[in-house]
Amino acid sequence: MYGFVILLKIPFGFNYVGKMLAKTYTFVPIKIQLMSNFDLKLSSRIDETTHRSEILLRFHCGRNIDFRVKSGLYIQQNHFRYFVNRDATSKKGIDIPDKVTSATKEIAEAKGYVLKMYGEVVITERLITPDVKYDQEQNKQLEAMQIAIMDAYKKEEKETIDAKWLEKVVYKFHHPDKRVSSISRRGKRQKSIYDLSEEYLEIKRFSYDHTKAFRVLVRDLARYEAFKNKVLREKFAWNIDKITRKDIEDFENYLRNEKTLSEKYPKQFESILEQYPVEINVVHTFTKLQNRGENTIVKLKKKFKAFMQWLYETERTSNRPFDGIKIGTEKYGVPFYLTKEERNLLADADIPALWEGLDDEDKKLCSKFPLKTLEVQRDIFVFQCLVGCRVGDLCTLTSKNITDGILEYVPSKTSDEDAPVKPRIPLNPCALKLVAKYNGVDKDGRLFPFISPQKYNDAIKAILMICGITRIVPVRNSTTGETEMKRICDVASSHMARRTFVGAAYKAVRDPNIVGKMSGHVEGSRAFNRYRQIDDDILKQTISEI
């Protein structure tokens, strides 16, 4: 009886063939020797805007198949580690802890480790910031790409496999919906709108949030195209040279009624959503459609128009279908925020004592978190009210962002711009006290021990209820556009801290330019203009001082 042996070289914790063989041939009395099919490297080139590098992939199987390709996937360098060459490192007289199997180049250089030429993606952060989430999604895409390559490899004649074949497989992975129109007059094949959208993102190098939002539009365009073909039985494909005003109007109407249409044609939409899910880069996830508000539709139309304008300006088309179309503007309700007095009440509140004074029903509503956790999150929320940054930026702050008592950072929302606004906020005594209080507490070196953004929002609601901040505020329903009256503790979120900062600062300095420098609002920002309602309060105060 032969012994069963599988020799695996696993460079990055994922080996499709190895997993399949392990499942298929367990207990089979044969001897198999299998080498890994994929190696990963990280490009030495770092994008100056995103600070990410491209993952380089090597596919090899047997003697004759050994090809390399750019994956088109990008991650931060600290999320990519190379395997440590234990033998070579030990020969240098350097001991390696048993638990250490890989390291970044920076760590290896500092400790004297010898690294192998391939590595793995490793993401261990507890807090899922936008950057971390992006890298996680890229890793999921990487694993899916390797499966796609192996599937294509099994179907292909081995004699025809070369470097160009691998490039085509990777390209097809990124462009599964590629549709090639007929040959143009110049004899060149016209790129599909989906190919051009990828070029657009590659050239523009938008921020994570902007890129994600644009991909939502691309998915919407693809679902509309599928709806026209599968439900209405019309031959339709987006052609940048032939898009008309009516196409855009019909697309807008589809956006308004997509949820209703999906309920009317459930079977057809089930397959459409499987192919073009609502969420981006979510593998094997079925997400239900939701009614879109007017603001959402306006934003989608703006992104579509900007994309078509770019195509025109770069001479990819001479078509300008948005000419004469009024897109409109987003409409927001009156911004609600905490007063200075309410903010100070929160900062000084004895949460355990106030908790004891709640009735049983309110205690039940606020029992999701331990009181100690609520006290910590209260401190973080108060600090956010004093600096006005977005929660995504707040969660990335470290002591390095503070110099001589001034907080400075680059907002993630505008980091893709050529000259992003870089807020500078002098920290008042209360903010400095909070920074000192939590110095060294967070294991990852951040200013505070953060929890997930959603849990943070839930904690804020509970804190306001415990502190008795329950006044009624007008809230605009994003779907219906109607104004509804609700308790501030029921609708509070991390973004209210930003509004609280802007509102307090605007009242104090009475100069929108100065406030904008601290909040990161760009000049002419519509979001900032919402605070002009405060002008009436300022006028009354000014008159009282005369």
Beta strands, then each sheet from edge to edge (+ up, - down):
strand 1: 38-42
strand 2: 52-61
strand 3: 65-76
strand 4: 80-84
strand 5: 102-103
strand 6: 115-121
strand 7: 402-403
strand 8: 406-408
strand 9: 424-426
strand 10: 472-476
strand 11: 483-487
sheet 1: 1+ 2- 3+
sheet 2: 5+ 4- 6+
sheet 3: 7+ 8- 9+
sheet 4: 10+ 11-
end
